[in-house]
Amino acid sequence: MTDKGLATSDAYDLPAAVTASWDAFIALVADVDLSARTRLDGWTVRDVVLHLGTWDGESSLRAALETRGTDAVDTPLDPDAVNAAMIVAHGDASADEILAALQASRDAVVEVLSSTVGTAAGLEPVASQLGPVPLLTLVHAGCYELALHALDVADAVRADVDPRLLASGVAALADTTGCLAAREGIEASVGIDADEASWAFASRADGGWTVDLVEGSAHGPRVSGSAEDLLEASAGRADPVRLVTLRHLKVKHLGGLLALTPIIDQVPGLPGGRGLKTAAKTLGGLFNR
């Protein structure tokens, strides 16, 4: 069986990591001011939490599941349109209803994990905003989204994010990036060296990739920093060039990292893709002077 990142790793408890991330996010937002404005243009905490919920059986996960085995799997999903419609439709929901919808999403994810981990169905491609990815890779990518939105909420209400959620977000970032690199036939070995945990992925031209937890610091091409800075730079919440200039992020062996830039061109829905492309060009110029 071809390696499919952390979905096929015997050393990583994917169900535990994903479930813990959902529980940490729910605990964070359970008692916060939902009306607080976030740094996301026009979004309140209510909007952030609401769009992650399941409403009348509909959610982003359900939309992805419905593409299995169909031609639609190759068409990237448009989360912005879905999220906007969901916020409009349920904008008057109570706090209890919003939290119940969030819990429903968490329970749906747990159900998918319990029925697909270790099976061929878990590796079957589904549609996502990033194009086709294995189902369990998509579920794991949810840890990245939850970590980012936890940082959005924390910024709005001056709260702290569970470090375990941030660490799982970095693991999901490494896993998803390895998936996209492998899908594009890129052979690369790259480390994402967070203070909280270091991960390294190796993608292959045959479409397989591995992801490993690294003891100490990763070697070879890598980017290092806090989980918060790594996550925010990858999503365009923060300027990667500025973070490198301030030495909040450190880049080693830039040439190896630049091998991943085709991903930015081939994945229109990549979070922060435009900013990352600009950063790649700028950093390439800085390091080649």
N, C-alpha and C positions, 0 to 999 in steps of 0.2 A: 504493500500500500504506500502511495506517495505521501511524504510528509506534508502535513497541512498545519504547520505551526503549533501553537499551544493546544489546538483541538485534538491533536494526535500525540501529545507529549505525555509520557507516563510519569514525569516528574512534576507536573503542574495539575493542581486540583481546580479545573475550570469551573465546575458547578459551585464550589465553595467561594471562589474569588468573585464570581458574578453575583451570587446571592448576597454576599457580604457587602458588595458595592451598593446594591439596591437598598439594603437595610440601613447602611450608613447615610445614604442620601435622604431616605424617608425620615430618619431620626433628625437630620439637620433641619429639614423644612417643616417638621411637625408643629413647631410653636413660633414660627417667625412671622413677621409682618408681611402678609402677602401683597399689600398695596405698595410696598417699597419699590422705588424705581431702580432698575439695574443699569449697568453700563451698556447693555444691549439696546440699540436705538428703539425707543418706543415700548420696550418690554418692562413689565413689572415682574416681581417675584411670582405673582399669580400666573402670569403668562408662561414663565419658565417651567413651573411645576405642572401647569395644566396640560401643556403640549406633550408631556411625557406620559400622560395617563391613557387609560383605555376607556373609551366612551361608547356605549351601546355596542360593545364588542369590537370597535374599530380602534386600531393603533398602528404605529409604524411597523411593528413586528408583524401584525396580521397582514398588512399590505405586502410585506416581503414574502411571507409564507404562501400567499396566494399566487406567487409567480413561479413556484417550484414546478418544474417539468413543462413549462410553457415558453413560448417565444418571448414573452414579456421579461424573462430573466435578463436579457441583454439590454433592456432599456432602463437607464438610470432613473431612480425615483426622484420626484421633486418634493423634498420635505418642506420647502418654504410654503408652497401652495397648500399642502395638507395641514401644516401647523397653523397657518392663517385662518383657514376654514374652521379648524377645531376651536381656536380661540374665540372666533366670532360666535360659533354655535353654543359654546358653553361659558361665555364670558360672565354670566350671572350666577354661575355655580357657587355654592357655599364652600367654605373652607373644608368642612367635613366631606363634601362630595368630591372635592379636588383630591384630597388625601386618599379617599376610597378608590378613585380612578387610578391614582399612582400605585396603590397597593395591588390593584387588579393587574396592572402591567407587570409588577414584580412577580405575582403569582403565575402569570402566563409564561414568563421567562423561565421560572422554575419548572413548569410543566414541560416546556420544550427541552430543557436540559435533561430532565429525568427520562425522557423518551428517546433522545437522540444521541447522547454521549456514548461513544464507543460503537456507533452503528454507521452504516453507509449513508443513512438519511441525514446524519449530522454534517456530512461533508458535501451534500448535494448543493449546487449553486442556487442562490436566490438573488433577486434584484436588490440593490441598495442605491443610495445616492452616489456611491463610488463605482457603480457598475456591478457585475456579478461577482459574488464572493460566497464561500461556503457558509452554510447556515450557522454553524457554531462560531465561525469567525465573526459573523455579523452580531451574534448575541454577545460575544466577548467585547466587540467594539463598543457596546453599550456602556462598558465601564469607563471608556474614554469620554463619552458624552456626559455621563453622570458626573465624572470628576470635573470636567469643564464647567458644567452648570452649577455644581456645588461651589466652585470658585466665584461664579457670577452672583450667586445668592449670598455667599459670605461677604463679598465686596459690598453688597447693598445693605446688609443688616449688621455688618461688623461682627461676624461669627467666625469660628475656626472650622476648617475642614478636617475630617478624620484622616490622618496620614495614611492609613491603610487604603482609603479610597483613592488618594492621589497615587500611591504606589501601584494599585491595580490599573489606574488610568494609564500609567507609563507602560506597564506590561501590555495593555491592549494597543497602545500606540505602536510599540515594537512589532507586535503580532500583525496588525493591520498593514503597516508599512511593508513588512516582509511579504505579505500576501499580494499587495499591489505590485511590488517589484517582481515577484515570481510570475504574476499574470502577464507582465510586460516582457518576460524573458530576460530580465536583468540578473546577471550574476554579481552579487555583492555581499559583503559581510560588514555590518555596521553596528556599532554600539550606541545605546541610549543610556548614558551613565548618570542616573539620578542619584542624588544624595541618599534618597530613601531605599533605592534598589537599582542595580545595574542589569540591563538586559542587552543581549546581542542577537541579531537575526542574521541568517545566511540564506539568501534566495538563490534559486537555481533556474537555469534556462528551461528545465523540463516542467516548470510550474509548481515545484515543491519548495518548501522553505521550513527551516527550523528556527526555534527561538529558545534561548537558554538564559537562565539566571546566572550572572557572573559573580564569582566571589571577588570582592575588592572592586577594582576598576576595570572596565572593558579595555581591550587592546585594539590596535588598528584604527580605521576611520571611526570617529565617534564624536558625539556632542555631549557635553557634561554640564550639570547645573542642578538646581533644585527641581523637584517634580513640578512645582507650581510654574516655574519659569519655562521649563521644557514644554509643558502642556499648553501654556498660554502662547508661546512663540509658535508652536505647531499649528495652532488654530487661528492665528492672526489677532489674538487678543492683545498681544504685545509685539513690538517691533524687534525681530530677531537681531538685526544689525545693531540696534541700540544696546540690546542685552549683551551682545558680544563685546561691543566697545566698552561697556561698563564692567566687563569680565564677570557678569552674572552667568553667562554661558561661555563655555570654552570649546573650541573646535579643534580637533586633531585630524591631520591627514585629510584636508578638505577635498582633495581630488577624488578620494573614495566616496565621499558624501555626494559630490556632484554627479556621480554615476546614477543617482536616483532622480535627477531632475526630469528625465522623460516622463516620470509618473505625473508630474505637475501638468504637463501638456496633455496627457492622455486621460486624465481624470478630472473632468470639469467640475464635479461636485466636491472636490477636495477642500476641506475646511482650511481657510487661510491660504489657498493655493496661489492667488495673485501676489500676496505679500511674500510668500516663500520664494516665488520665482524671482521677484525683485531682489530679495535677500541673497539668493544664490549668485546672481550676477554681481551684486555689490561686493559680497564677501570674496568671490572669485577674483575680482579686481584688486581688492585690498591685499589678499594673500599672495598675489602674483607680481606685486610691484618689486 
